């Protein structure tokens, strides 16, 4: 074989490779394009490589250079194709007539919005946020909170047990104890979190829901601090002219126990009415002691509320289940 003949073959192969690449639809996947090119290479490069040996010795260097150049050219052709495929303004690679993907603005869940807003208000009143585990021990969930050992809330049909002594917390109040154990007073925390109960899923109940707990502990804290802080919160959250009232209530971990009601208009034509928004009270001395603090020295108050309930009254939602549906037609109303 003559050198000129060899070079002509190499040239022809380079042209064919380029023609092949140029003929590819820009939408062809890169691996498919490479496969086609490889098929061409396998068949004809092998032949070219074979004929190298058939050349006179003094021509082999020039032929070898051409052969290597050809391999580089083929790689360049593939690279150029890949670049065209990925660049948006490459001719034909980007179809400007293709329908655009619908864009949407995500939103925070209404319950999250309520929690954030409440946390912001309490932050201005000197509170920080504390979190605790959702899988709790009986002691943190009940015992340390002054529930008597036979309290019905601990029954299997009310509480979701994970094991002998582990359960899904039924309220966020255990975080009170965990916080007092970890941080020396003065303590001012808000504890948002998911809680679990063996409830049926209906318009007003869910077996898993968010709660928001608050706790203030220090020397000399009295019911006055509770009333003034929670009253101030309600005025900031619901509006300055909104009336609140406190009434007696019972929870084992507070003494005295209370509930706070707010006068709200649910926009159902029935006008203003009192709605209970939280349970609260002075932290029971037994709870302060269980957390390892001296109840003669320290007093405190606490509250617990359900942000879902608050979101429902605020946004006129009458079935709690829509808060769990993940239906974007409902959720996108809250985008801002
Ligand atoms: N843990 C109570 C519940 O789940 C709510 C609650 C009531 C929390 C009074 C408190 C409180 O901190 O003082 O129903």
py3Dmol code that shows the C-alpha trace and the ligand (Angstrom):
import py3Dmol

protein = """\
ATOM      1  CA  UNK A   1       0.000   0.000   0.000  1.00  0.00           C
ATOM      2  CA  UNK A   2       1.113   3.521  -0.797  1.00  0.00           C
ATOM      3  CA  UNK A   3       1.214   6.298   1.760  1.00  0.00           C
ATOM      4  CA  UNK A   4      -1.026   8.471  -0.423  1.00  0.00           C
ATOM      5  CA  UNK A   5      -3.606   5.721  -0.559  1.00  0.00           C
ATOM      6  CA  UNK A   6      -3.470   5.297   3.208  1.00  0.00           C
ATOM      7  CA  UNK A   7      -3.893   9.028   3.764  1.00  0.00           C
ATOM      8  CA  UNK A   8      -6.836   9.123   1.388  1.00  0.00           C
ATOM      9  CA  UNK A   9      -8.520   6.341   3.356  1.00  0.00           C
ATOM     10  CA  UNK A  10      -7.919   8.151   6.619  1.00  0.00           C
ATOM     11  CA  UNK A  11      -9.371  11.339   5.109  1.00  0.00           C
ATOM     12  CA  UNK A  12     -12.436   9.521   3.874  1.00  0.00           C
ATOM     13  CA  UNK A  13     -13.038   8.032   7.280  1.00  0.00           C
ATOM     14  CA  UNK A  14     -12.713  11.467   8.923  1.00  0.00           C
ATOM     15  CA  UNK A  15     -15.261  12.867   6.456  1.00  0.00           C
ATOM     16  CA  UNK A  16     -17.664   9.974   7.025  1.00  0.00           C
ATOM     17  CA  UNK A  17     -17.403  10.386  10.765  1.00  0.00           C
ATOM     18  CA  UNK A  18     -18.152  14.082  10.509  1.00  0.00           C
ATOM     19  CA  UNK A  19     -21.021  13.455   8.103  1.00  0.00           C
ATOM     20  CA  UNK A  20     -22.438  10.902  10.500  1.00  0.00           C
ATOM     21  CA  UNK A  21     -22.269  13.331  13.394  1.00  0.00           C
ATOM     22  CA  UNK A  22     -23.785  16.128  11.311  1.00  0.00           C
ATOM     23  CA  UNK A  23     -26.632  13.909  10.250  1.00  0.00           C
ATOM     24  CA  UNK A  24     -27.602  13.091  13.843  1.00  0.00           C
ATOM     25  CA  UNK A  25     -30.785  14.580  15.120  1.00  0.00           C
ATOM     26  CA  UNK A  26     -29.794  17.027  17.884  1.00  0.00           C
ATOM     27  CA  UNK A  27     -32.193  15.219  20.194  1.00  0.00           C
ATOM     28  CA  UNK A  28     -30.165  11.993  19.871  1.00  0.00           C
ATOM     29  CA  UNK A  29     -28.843  10.866  23.188  1.00  0.00           C
ATOM     30  CA  UNK A  30     -25.104  11.222  23.540  1.00  0.00           C
ATOM     31  CA  UNK A  31     -24.540   7.548  24.257  1.00  0.00           C
ATOM     32  CA  UNK A  32     -26.480   6.629  21.137  1.00  0.00           C
ATOM     33  CA  UNK A  33     -24.401   9.030  19.035  1.00  0.00           C
ATOM     34  CA  UNK A  34     -21.231   7.592  20.494  1.00  0.00           C
ATOM     35  CA  UNK A  35     -22.460   4.092  19.754  1.00  0.00           C
ATOM     36  CA  UNK A  36     -23.011   4.899  16.092  1.00  0.00           C
ATOM     37  CA  UNK A  37     -19.633   6.525  15.819  1.00  0.00           C
ATOM     38  CA  UNK A  38     -17.969   3.607  17.536  1.00  0.00           C
ATOM     39  CA  UNK A  39     -19.543   1.195  15.083  1.00  0.00           C
ATOM     40  CA  UNK A  40     -18.005   3.190  12.262  1.00  0.00           C
ATOM     41  CA  UNK A  41     -14.682   3.317  14.066  1.00  0.00           C
ATOM     42  CA  UNK A  42     -14.615  -0.381  14.884  1.00  0.00           C
ATOM     43  CA  UNK A  43     -15.111  -1.364  11.329  1.00  0.00           C
ATOM     44  CA  UNK A  44     -12.836   1.074   9.535  1.00  0.00           C
ATOM     45  CA  UNK A  45     -10.241   2.184  12.063  1.00  0.00           C
ATOM     46  CA  UNK A  46      -9.328  -1.442  12.646  1.00  0.00           C
ATOM     47  CA  UNK A  47      -8.764  -1.830   8.912  1.00  0.00           C
ATOM     48  CA  UNK A  48      -6.641   1.324   8.828  1.00  0.00           C
ATOM     49  CA  UNK A  49      -4.634   0.193  11.786  1.00  0.00           C
ATOM     50  CA  UNK A  50      -4.043  -3.123  10.036  1.00  0.00           C
ATOM     51  CA  UNK A  51      -2.789  -1.470   6.855  1.00  0.00           C
ATOM     52  CA  UNK A  52      -0.213   0.546   8.827  1.00  0.00           C
ATOM     53  CA  UNK A  53       1.894  -2.593   8.855  1.00  0.00           C
ATOM     54  CA  UNK A  54       1.563  -3.008   5.103  1.00  0.00           C
ATOM     55  CA  UNK A  55       3.266   0.377   4.473  1.00  0.00           C
ATOM     56  CA  UNK A  56       6.937   0.742   3.727  1.00  0.00           C
ATOM     57  CA  UNK A  57       8.848   1.406   6.963  1.00  0.00           C
ATOM     58  CA  UNK A  58       9.818   5.009   6.009  1.00  0.00           C
ATOM     59  CA  UNK A  59       6.129   5.935   5.499  1.00  0.00           C
ATOM     60  CA  UNK A  60       4.874   4.575   8.779  1.00  0.00           C
ATOM     61  CA  UNK A  61       5.680   7.630  10.863  1.00  0.00           C
ATOM     62  CA  UNK A  62       3.640   9.949   8.594  1.00  0.00           C
ATOM     63  CA  UNK A  63       0.823   7.403   8.405  1.00  0.00           C
ATOM     64  CA  UNK A  64       0.858   6.951  12.184  1.00  0.00           C
ATOM     65  CA  UNK A  65       0.559  10.708  12.673  1.00  0.00           C
ATOM     66  CA  UNK A  66      -2.399  10.797  10.311  1.00  0.00           C
ATOM     67  CA  UNK A  67      -3.951   7.835  12.119  1.00  0.00           C
ATOM     68  CA  UNK A  68      -3.668   9.525  15.517  1.00  0.00           C
ATOM     69  CA  UNK A  69      -4.970  12.776  14.059  1.00  0.00           C
ATOM     70  CA  UNK A  70      -7.983  10.887  12.778  1.00  0.00           C
ATOM     71  CA  UNK A  71      -8.731   9.466  16.191  1.00  0.00           C
ATOM     72  CA  UNK A  72      -8.518  12.955  17.702  1.00  0.00           C
ATOM     73  CA  UNK A  73     -10.799  14.311  14.972  1.00  0.00           C
ATOM     74  CA  UNK A  74     -13.397  11.698  15.712  1.00  0.00           C
ATOM     75  CA  UNK A  75     -13.274  12.489  19.413  1.00  0.00           C
ATOM     76  CA  UNK A  76     -13.561  16.202  18.601  1.00  0.00           C
ATOM     77  CA  UNK A  77     -16.611  15.488  16.500  1.00  0.00           C
ATOM     78  CA  UNK A  78     -18.279  13.695  19.401  1.00  0.00           C
ATOM     79  CA  UNK A  79     -17.318  16.480  21.806  1.00  0.00           C
ATOM     80  CA  UNK A  80     -18.728  19.096  19.466  1.00  0.00           C
ATOM     81  CA  UNK A  81     -21.965  17.132  19.237  1.00  0.00           C
ATOM     82  CA  UNK A  82     -22.171  16.849  23.019  1.00  0.00           C
ATOM     83  CA  UNK A  83     -21.523  20.571  23.395  1.00  0.00           C
ATOM     84  CA  UNK A  84     -24.202  21.409  20.870  1.00  0.00           C
ATOM     85  CA  UNK A  85     -26.615  19.153  22.665  1.00  0.00           C
ATOM     86  CA  UNK A  86     -26.089  20.781  26.028  1.00  0.00           C
ATOM     87  CA  UNK A  87     -25.727  24.425  24.982  1.00  0.00           C
ATOM     88  CA  UNK A  88     -29.032  26.238  24.934  1.00  0.00           C
ATOM     89  CA  UNK A  89     -28.235  28.446  21.973  1.00  0.00           C
ATOM     90  CA  UNK A  90     -26.678  25.773  19.781  1.00  0.00           C
ATOM     91  CA  UNK A  91     -28.539  25.624  16.488  1.00  0.00           C
ATOM     92  CA  UNK A  92     -31.382  23.190  16.672  1.00  0.00           C
ATOM     93  CA  UNK A  93     -30.315  21.756  20.040  1.00  0.00           C
ATOM     94  CA  UNK A  94     -32.825  23.882  21.908  1.00  0.00           C
ATOM     95  CA  UNK A  95     -36.363  23.884  20.685  1.00  0.00           C
ATOM     96  CA  UNK A  96     -37.783  27.276  21.499  1.00  0.00           C
ATOM     97  CA  UNK A  97     -41.223  26.134  20.385  1.00  0.00           C
ATOM     98  CA  UNK A  98     -41.424  23.501  23.086  1.00  0.00           C
ATOM     99  CA  UNK A  99     -44.141  24.362  25.649  1.00  0.00           C
ATOM    100  CA  UNK A 100     -42.584  25.759  28.805  1.00  0.00           C
ATOM    101  CA  UNK A 101     -42.890  23.905  32.039  1.00  0.00           C
ATOM    102  CA  UNK A 102     -45.518  25.504  34.260  1.00  0.00           C
ATOM    103  CA  UNK A 103     -43.895  27.539  36.987  1.00  0.00           C
ATOM    104  CA  UNK A 104     -45.427  27.942  40.403  1.00  0.00           C
ATOM    105  CA  UNK A 105     -44.579  29.600  43.628  1.00  0.00           C
ATOM    106  CA  UNK A 106     -44.238  27.293  46.585  1.00  0.00           C
ATOM    107  CA  UNK A 107     -45.745  28.236  49.903  1.00  0.00           C
ATOM    108  CA  UNK A 108     -45.352  27.405  53.526  1.00  0.00           C
ATOM    109  CA  UNK A 109     -48.087  25.243  54.990  1.00  0.00           C
ATOM    110  CA  UNK A 110     -50.724  27.290  56.868  1.00  0.00           C
ATOM    111  CA  UNK A 111     -49.857  25.489  60.115  1.00  0.00           C
ATOM    112  CA  UNK A 112     -46.184  26.363  59.596  1.00  0.00           C
ATOM    113  CA  UNK A 113     -47.169  29.977  58.932  1.00  0.00           C
ATOM    114  CA  UNK A 114     -49.060  30.107  62.213  1.00  0.00           C
ATOM    115  CA  UNK A 115     -46.182  28.514  64.154  1.00  0.00           C
ATOM    116  CA  UNK A 116     -43.664  30.915  62.625  1.00  0.00           C
ATOM    117  CA  UNK A 117     -45.819  33.893  63.419  1.00  0.00           C
ATOM    118  CA  UNK A 118     -46.351  32.801  67.035  1.00  0.00           C
ATOM    119  CA  UNK A 119     -42.626  32.093  67.453  1.00  0.00           C
ATOM    120  CA  UNK A 120     -41.845  35.567  66.090  1.00  0.00           C
ATOM    121  CA  UNK A 121     -44.170  37.205  68.594  1.00  0.00           C
ATOM    122  CA  UNK A 122     -42.764  35.254  71.520  1.00  0.00           C
ATOM    123  CA  UNK A 123     -39.217  35.878  70.328  1.00  0.00           C
ATOM    124  CA  UNK A 124     -39.860  39.572  70.823  1.00  0.00           C
ATOM    125  CA  UNK A 125     -41.040  38.729  74.341  1.00  0.00           C
ATOM    126  CA  UNK A 126     -37.730  37.012  75.126  1.00  0.00           C
ATOM    127  CA  UNK A 127     -38.452  33.377  74.193  1.00  0.00           C
ATOM    128  CA  UNK A 128     -36.258  30.986  72.223  1.00  0.00           C
ATOM    129  CA  UNK A 129     -37.250  27.726  70.547  1.00  0.00           C
ATOM    130  CA  UNK A 130     -36.481  24.271  71.942  1.00  0.00           C
ATOM    131  CA  UNK A 131     -37.166  20.894  70.358  1.00  0.00           C
ATOM    132  CA  UNK A 132     -37.544  17.443  71.848  1.00  0.00           C
ATOM    133  CA  UNK A 133     -37.875  13.868  70.590  1.00  0.00           C
ATOM    134  CA  UNK A 134     -41.151  12.524  69.192  1.00  0.00           C
ATOM    135  CA  UNK A 135     -40.436   9.080  70.650  1.00  0.00           C
ATOM    136  CA  UNK A 136     -40.554   9.568  74.399  1.00  0.00           C
ATOM    137  CA  UNK A 137     -40.387   7.513  77.548  1.00  0.00           C
ATOM    138  CA  UNK A 138     -43.399   7.173  79.818  1.00  0.00           C
ATOM    139  CA  UNK A 139     -41.550   9.169  82.433  1.00  0.00           C
ATOM    140  CA  UNK A 140     -41.026  12.269  80.300  1.00  0.00           C
ATOM    141  CA  UNK A 141     -44.459  12.102  78.704  1.00  0.00           C
ATOM    142  CA  UNK A 142     -46.437  11.341  81.872  1.00  0.00           C
ATOM    143  CA  UNK A 143     -44.523  10.641  85.082  1.00  0.00           C
ATOM    144  CA  UNK A 144     -42.402  13.764  85.254  1.00  0.00           C
ATOM    145  CA  UNK A 145     -45.500  15.767  84.369  1.00  0.00           C
ATOM    146  CA  UNK A 146     -47.297  14.656  87.510  1.00  0.00           C
ATOM    147  CA  UNK A 147     -49.675  12.185  85.887  1.00  0.00           C
ATOM    148  CA  UNK A 148     -50.614   9.594  88.488  1.00  0.00           C
ATOM    149  CA  UNK A 149     -49.409   6.100  87.469  1.00  0.00           C
ATOM    150  CA  UNK A 150     -52.945   4.937  86.592  1.00  0.00           C
ATOM    151  CA  UNK A 151     -53.983   7.990  84.621  1.00  0.00           C
ATOM    152  CA  UNK A 152     -56.319   7.014  81.730  1.00  0.00           C
ATOM    153  CA  UNK A 153     -54.259   9.033  79.207  1.00  0.00           C
ATOM    154  CA  UNK A 154     -51.631   6.302  79.485  1.00  0.00           C
ATOM    155  CA  UNK A 155     -54.029   3.581  78.386  1.00  0.00           C
ATOM    156  CA  UNK A 156     -53.181   1.619  75.274  1.00  0.00           C
ATOM    157  CA  UNK A 157     -56.309   2.875  73.577  1.00  0.00           C
ATOM    158  CA  UNK A 158     -55.232   6.498  73.995  1.00  0.00           C
ATOM    159  CA  UNK A 159     -51.490   6.368  73.423  1.00  0.00           C
ATOM    160  CA  UNK A 160     -49.371   4.869  70.660  1.00  0.00           C
ATOM    161  CA  UNK A 161     -46.727   2.744  72.333  1.00  0.00           C
ATOM    162  CA  UNK A 162     -43.573   1.815  70.431  1.00  0.00           C
ATOM    163  CA  UNK A 163     -42.414  -0.594  73.123  1.00  0.00           C
ATOM    164  CA  UNK A 164     -42.631  -1.347  76.816  1.00  0.00           C
ATOM    165  CA  UNK A 165     -41.453   2.106  77.889  1.00  0.00           C
ATOM    166  CA  UNK A 166     -41.351   4.035  74.603  1.00  0.00           C
ATOM    167  CA  UNK A 167     -44.267   5.855  73.089  1.00  0.00           C
ATOM    168  CA  UNK A 168     -45.045   8.534  70.560  1.00  0.00           C
ATOM    169  CA  UNK A 169     -45.398  11.645  72.696  1.00  0.00           C
ATOM    170  CA  UNK A 170     -48.999  12.662  73.185  1.00  0.00           C
ATOM    171  CA  UNK A 171     -48.098  16.313  73.774  1.00  0.00           C
ATOM    172  CA  UNK A 172     -45.112  18.650  73.670  1.00  0.00           C
ATOM    173  CA  UNK A 173     -45.105  19.106  77.445  1.00  0.00           C
ATOM    174  CA  UNK A 174     -42.202  16.613  77.955  1.00  0.00           C
ATOM    175  CA  UNK A 175     -39.963  19.238  76.316  1.00  0.00           C
ATOM    176  CA  UNK A 176     -40.650  21.407  79.397  1.00  0.00           C
ATOM    177  CA  UNK A 177     -38.907  18.852  81.584  1.00  0.00           C
ATOM    178  CA  UNK A 178     -36.077  18.271  79.129  1.00  0.00           C
ATOM    179  CA  UNK A 179     -35.481  22.015  78.886  1.00  0.00           C
ATOM    180  CA  UNK A 180     -35.437  22.543  82.666  1.00  0.00           C
ATOM    181  CA  UNK A 181     -32.993  19.646  82.992  1.00  0.00           C
ATOM    182  CA  UNK A 182     -30.615  21.148  80.456  1.00  0.00           C
ATOM    183  CA  UNK A 183     -30.781  24.863  81.070  1.00  0.00           C
ATOM    184  CA  UNK A 184     -30.652  26.743  84.336  1.00  0.00           C
ATOM    185  CA  UNK A 185     -33.395  29.324  84.882  1.00  0.00           C
ATOM    186  CA  UNK A 186     -34.299  31.870  83.703  1.00  0.00           C
ATOM    187  CA  UNK A 187     -35.940  29.705  81.033  1.00  0.00           C
ATOM    188  CA  UNK A 188     -38.213  31.085  78.359  1.00  0.00           C
ATOM    189  CA  UNK A 189     -38.857  28.621  75.541  1.00  0.00           C
ATOM    190  CA  UNK A 190     -41.351  27.764  72.885  1.00  0.00           C
ATOM    191  CA  UNK A 191     -41.495  24.114  71.826  1.00  0.00           C
ATOM    192  CA  UNK A 192     -43.247  23.385  68.544  1.00  0.00           C
ATOM    193  CA  UNK A 193     -43.563  19.790  67.451  1.00  0.00           C
ATOM    194  CA  UNK A 194     -45.559  16.864  66.185  1.00  0.00           C
ATOM    195  CA  UNK A 195     -47.587  14.868  68.707  1.00  0.00           C
ATOM    196  CA  UNK A 196     -49.541  11.627  68.365  1.00  0.00           C
ATOM    197  CA  UNK A 197     -52.741  10.227  69.764  1.00  0.00           C
ATOM    198  CA  UNK A 198     -54.868   7.218  69.048  1.00  0.00           C
ATOM    199  CA  UNK A 199     -57.606   9.366  67.546  1.00  0.00           C
ATOM    200  CA  UNK A 200     -59.682   8.767  64.469  1.00  0.00           C
ATOM    201  CA  UNK A 201     -59.104  11.036  61.521  1.00  0.00           C
ATOM    202  CA  UNK A 202     -62.241  13.141  61.274  1.00  0.00           C
ATOM    203  CA  UNK A 203     -63.141  16.763  60.624  1.00  0.00           C
ATOM    204  CA  UNK A 204     -61.782  17.932  63.959  1.00  0.00           C
ATOM    205  CA  UNK A 205     -59.228  15.261  64.957  1.00  0.00           C
ATOM    206  CA  UNK A 206     -56.023  13.893  63.512  1.00  0.00           C
ATOM    207  CA  UNK A 207     -53.879  11.113  64.982  1.00  0.00           C
ATOM    208  CA  UNK A 208     -50.761  13.251  64.392  1.00  0.00           C
ATOM    209  CA  UNK A 209     -50.766  16.990  64.757  1.00  0.00           C
ATOM    210  CA  UNK A 210     -48.600  19.934  65.705  1.00  0.00           C
ATOM    211  CA  UNK A 211     -48.571  21.422  69.148  1.00  0.00           C
ATOM    212  CA  UNK A 212     -46.865  24.491  70.461  1.00  0.00           C
ATOM    213  CA  UNK A 213     -45.737  24.536  74.038  1.00  0.00           C
ATOM    214  CA  UNK A 214     -44.477  27.514  75.992  1.00  0.00           C
ATOM    215  CA  UNK A 215     -42.584  27.605  79.274  1.00  0.00           C
ATOM    216  CA  UNK A 216     -41.251  30.372  81.487  1.00  0.00           C
ATOM    217  CA  UNK A 217     -39.385  29.494  84.700  1.00  0.00           C
ATOM    218  CA  UNK A 218     -37.510  31.814  86.995  1.00  0.00           C
ATOM    219  CA  UNK A 219     -37.435  33.107  90.542  1.00  0.00           C
ATOM    220  CA  UNK A 220     -40.528  35.049  91.439  1.00  0.00           C
ATOM    221  CA  UNK A 221     -42.693  34.218  88.399  1.00  0.00           C
ATOM    222  CA  UNK A 222     -46.396  34.528  89.129  1.00  0.00           C
ATOM    223  CA  UNK A 223     -49.770  34.163  87.476  1.00  0.00           C
ATOM    224  CA  UNK A 224     -49.531  37.862  86.622  1.00  0.00           C
ATOM    225  CA  UNK A 225     -46.660  37.055  84.234  1.00  0.00           C
ATOM    226  CA  UNK A 226     -48.757  34.345  82.626  1.00  0.00           C
ATOM    227  CA  UNK A 227     -51.771  36.587  82.135  1.00  0.00           C
ATOM    228  CA  UNK A 228     -49.837  39.561  80.886  1.00  0.00           C
ATOM    229  CA  UNK A 229     -47.589  37.615  78.514  1.00  0.00           C
ATOM    230  CA  UNK A 230     -50.348  35.479  77.013  1.00  0.00           C
ATOM    231  CA  UNK A 231     -52.692  38.475  76.819  1.00  0.00           C
ATOM    232  CA  UNK A 232     -50.008  40.460  75.019  1.00  0.00           C
ATOM    233  CA  UNK A 233     -49.455  37.545  72.657  1.00  0.00           C
ATOM    234  CA  UNK A 234     -53.177  37.375  71.841  1.00  0.00           C
ATOM    235  CA  UNK A 235     -53.357  41.101  71.144  1.00  0.00           C
ATOM    236  CA  UNK A 236     -50.367  40.903  68.819  1.00  0.00           C
ATOM    237  CA  UNK A 237     -51.655  37.808  67.076  1.00  0.00           C
ATOM    238  CA  UNK A 238     -55.342  38.598  66.789  1.00  0.00           C
ATOM    239  CA  UNK A 239     -55.321  42.397  66.924  1.00  0.00           C
ATOM    240  CA  UNK A 240     -55.151  44.940  69.716  1.00  0.00           C
ATOM    241  CA  UNK A 241     -58.894  45.242  70.156  1.00  0.00           C
ATOM    242  CA  UNK A 242     -59.412  41.504  70.651  1.00  0.00           C
ATOM    243  CA  UNK A 243     -60.657  40.490  74.084  1.00  0.00           C
ATOM    244  CA  UNK A 244     -59.247  37.504  75.930  1.00  0.00           C
ATOM    245  CA  UNK A 245     -60.420  35.764  79.066  1.00  0.00           C
ATOM    246  CA  UNK A 246     -59.023  33.130  81.384  1.00  0.00           C
ATOM    247  CA  UNK A 247     -61.039  30.369  82.962  1.00  0.00           C
ATOM    248  CA  UNK A 248     -60.202  27.452  85.234  1.00  0.00           C
ATOM    249  CA  UNK A 249     -59.133  24.155  83.712  1.00  0.00           C
ATOM    250  CA  UNK A 250     -57.291  21.019  84.761  1.00  0.00           C
ATOM    251  CA  UNK A 251     -54.028  19.496  83.615  1.00  0.00           C
ATOM    252  CA  UNK A 252     -51.930  17.406  86.036  1.00  0.00           C
ATOM    253  CA  UNK A 253     -48.775  19.406  85.311  1.00  0.00           C
ATOM    254  CA  UNK A 254     -50.145  22.818  86.253  1.00  0.00           C
ATOM    255  CA  UNK A 255     -51.642  24.235  89.412  1.00  0.00           C
ATOM    256  CA  UNK A 256     -53.706  26.301  89.059  1.00  0.00           C
ATOM    257  CA  UNK A 257     -54.638  25.219  85.557  1.00  0.00           C
ATOM    258  CA  UNK A 258     -56.400  27.560  83.163  1.00  0.00           C
ATOM    259  CA  UNK A 259     -57.538  28.021  79.624  1.00  0.00           C
ATOM    260  CA  UNK A 260     -57.347  31.154  77.569  1.00  0.00           C
ATOM    261  CA  UNK A 261     -60.227  32.069  75.296  1.00  0.00           C
ATOM    262  CA  UNK A 262     -60.178  34.711  72.587  1.00  0.00           C
ATOM    263  CA  UNK A 263     -63.155  36.449  71.096  1.00  0.00           C
ATOM    264  CA  UNK A 264     -63.093  35.679  67.400  1.00  0.00           C
ATOM    265  CA  UNK A 265     -65.354  36.127  64.436  1.00  0.00           C
ATOM    266  CA  UNK A 266     -65.300  32.994  62.300  1.00  0.00           C
ATOM    267  CA  UNK A 267     -67.034  34.857  59.470  1.00  0.00           C
ATOM    268  CA  UNK A 268     -69.970  32.485  59.548  1.00  0.00           C
ATOM    269  CA  UNK A 269     -72.507  35.216  60.220  1.00  0.00           C
ATOM    270  CA  UNK A 270     -72.737  34.340  63.884  1.00  0.00           C
ATOM    271  CA  UNK A 271     -70.535  37.216  64.984  1.00  0.00           C
ATOM    272  CA  UNK A 272     -68.013  37.233  67.791  1.00  0.00           C
ATOM    273  CA  UNK A 273     -67.780  34.271  70.110  1.00  0.00           C
ATOM    274  CA  UNK A 274     -65.345  32.914  72.690  1.00  0.00           C
ATOM    275  CA  UNK A 275     -62.978  30.265  71.398  1.00  0.00           C
ATOM    276  CA  UNK A 276     -60.538  28.404  73.599  1.00  0.00           C
ATOM    277  CA  UNK A 277     -57.068  28.681  72.103  1.00  0.00           C
ATOM    278  CA  UNK A 278     -54.828  27.155  74.736  1.00  0.00           C
ATOM    279  CA  UNK A 279     -54.421  25.353  78.034  1.00  0.00           C
ATOM    280  CA  UNK A 280     -52.083  27.006  80.498  1.00  0.00           C
ATOM    281  CA  UNK A 281     -51.237  27.351  84.160  1.00  0.00           C
ATOM    282  CA  UNK A 282     -48.562  27.627  86.798  1.00  0.00           C
ATOM    283  CA  UNK A 283     -46.091  24.765  86.467  1.00  0.00           C
ATOM    284  CA  UNK A 284     -46.828  22.227  89.207  1.00  0.00           C
ATOM    285  CA  UNK A 285     -44.094  22.117  91.881  1.00  0.00           C
ATOM    286  CA  UNK A 286     -43.819  18.360  91.303  1.00  0.00           C
ATOM    287  CA  UNK A 287     -42.835  19.017  87.688  1.00  0.00           C
ATOM    288  CA  UNK A 288     -40.202  21.553  88.709  1.00  0.00           C
ATOM    289  CA  UNK A 289     -38.825  19.028  91.205  1.00  0.00           C
ATOM    290  CA  UNK A 290     -38.936  16.170  88.678  1.00  0.00           C
ATOM    291  CA  UNK A 291     -36.750  18.276  86.400  1.00  0.00           C
ATOM    292  CA  UNK A 292     -34.255  18.642  89.245  1.00  0.00           C
ATOM    293  CA  UNK A 293     -34.994  22.228  90.264  1.00  0.00           C
ATOM    294  CA  UNK A 294     -35.909  23.580  93.669  1.00  0.00           C
ATOM    295  CA  UNK A 295     -39.621  24.369  93.629  1.00  0.00           C
ATOM    296  CA  UNK A 296     -39.234  26.623  96.658  1.00  0.00           C
ATOM    297  CA  UNK A 297     -36.903  28.814  94.663  1.00  0.00           C
ATOM    298  CA  UNK A 298     -38.342  28.596  91.181  1.00  0.00           C
ATOM    299  CA  UNK A 299     -41.833  29.026  89.829  1.00  0.00           C
ATOM    300  CA  UNK A 300     -43.062  29.100  86.280  1.00  0.00           C
ATOM    301  CA  UNK A 301     -45.977  29.058  83.918  1.00  0.00           C
ATOM    302  CA  UNK A 302     -46.655  27.079  80.792  1.00  0.00           C
ATOM    303  CA  UNK A 303     -49.120  26.824  77.964  1.00  0.00           C
ATOM    304  CA  UNK A 304     -49.920  24.432  75.158  1.00  0.00           C
ATOM    305  CA  UNK A 305     -51.854  25.083  72.002  1.00  0.00           C
ATOM    306  CA  UNK A 306     -52.738  23.497  68.695  1.00  0.00           C
ATOM    307  CA  UNK A 307     -51.588  25.649  65.790  1.00  0.00           C
ATOM    308  CA  UNK A 308     -53.807  23.674  63.410  1.00  0.00           C
ATOM    309  CA  UNK A 309     -56.882  24.781  65.361  1.00  0.00           C
ATOM    310  CA  UNK A 310     -55.635  28.336  65.229  1.00  0.00           C
ATOM    311  CA  UNK A 311     -54.964  28.106  61.501  1.00  0.00           C
ATOM    312  CA  UNK A 312     -58.473  26.709  61.043  1.00  0.00           C
ATOM    313  CA  UNK A 313     -60.128  29.588  62.846  1.00  0.00           C
ATOM    314  CA  UNK A 314     -57.913  32.150  61.190  1.00  0.00           C
ATOM    315  CA  UNK A 315     -58.314  30.881  57.632  1.00  0.00           C
ATOM    316  CA  UNK A 316     -61.904  29.681  58.009  1.00  0.00           C
ATOM    317  CA  UNK A 317     -61.064  26.026  57.473  1.00  0.00           C
ATOM    318  CA  UNK A 318     -63.795  23.725  58.729  1.00  0.00           C
ATOM    319  CA  UNK A 319     -62.209  20.321  58.166  1.00  0.00           C
ATOM    320  CA  UNK A 320     -58.787  19.575  59.632  1.00  0.00           C
ATOM    321  CA  UNK A 321     -58.142  16.970  56.960  1.00  0.00           C
ATOM    322  CA  UNK A 322     -57.461  19.564  54.250  1.00  0.00           C
ATOM    323  CA  UNK A 323     -54.348  20.443  56.250  1.00  0.00           C
ATOM    324  CA  UNK A 324     -53.068  16.932  55.525  1.00  0.00           C
ATOM    325  CA  UNK A 325     -54.155  16.478  51.925  1.00  0.00           C
ATOM    326  CA  UNK A 326     -51.158  18.147  50.239  1.00  0.00           C
ATOM    327  CA  UNK A 327     -53.573  19.451  47.609  1.00  0.00           C
ATOM    328  CA  UNK A 328     -51.730  22.282  45.899  1.00  0.00           C
ATOM    329  CA  UNK A 329     -55.004  23.966  44.928  1.00  0.00           C
ATOM    330  CA  UNK A 330     -55.614  24.473  48.623  1.00  0.00           C
ATOM    331  CA  UNK A 331     -52.020  25.144  49.633  1.00  0.00           C
ATOM    332  CA  UNK A 332     -51.188  27.669  46.911  1.00  0.00           C
ATOM    333  CA  UNK A 333     -53.625  30.142  48.454  1.00  0.00           C
ATOM    334  CA  UNK A 334     -51.031  30.684  51.152  1.00  0.00           C
ATOM    335  CA  UNK A 335     -48.177  31.584  48.776  1.00  0.00           C
ATOM    336  CA  UNK A 336     -46.982  35.099  49.347  1.00  0.00           C
TER     337      UNK A 336
END
"""
ligand_1 = """\
14
LIG
N -50.233 19.248 77.146
C -51.622 19.711 77.067
C -52.346 18.900 76.026
O -51.743 18.222 75.270
C -51.669 21.152 76.712
C -51.189 22.022 77.809
C -52.063 22.472 78.763
C -49.849 22.365 77.905
C -51.657 23.281 79.786
C -49.408 23.170 78.933
C -50.328 23.627 79.880
O -48.135 23.523 79.070
O -49.897 24.451 80.864
O -53.535 18.958 75.958
"""
view = py3Dmol.view(width=600, height=400)
view.addModel(protein, "pdb")
view.setStyle({"model": 0}, {"cartoon": {"style": "trace"}})
view.addModel(ligand_1, "xyz")
view.setStyle({"model": 1}, {"stick": {}})
view.zoomTo()
view.show()
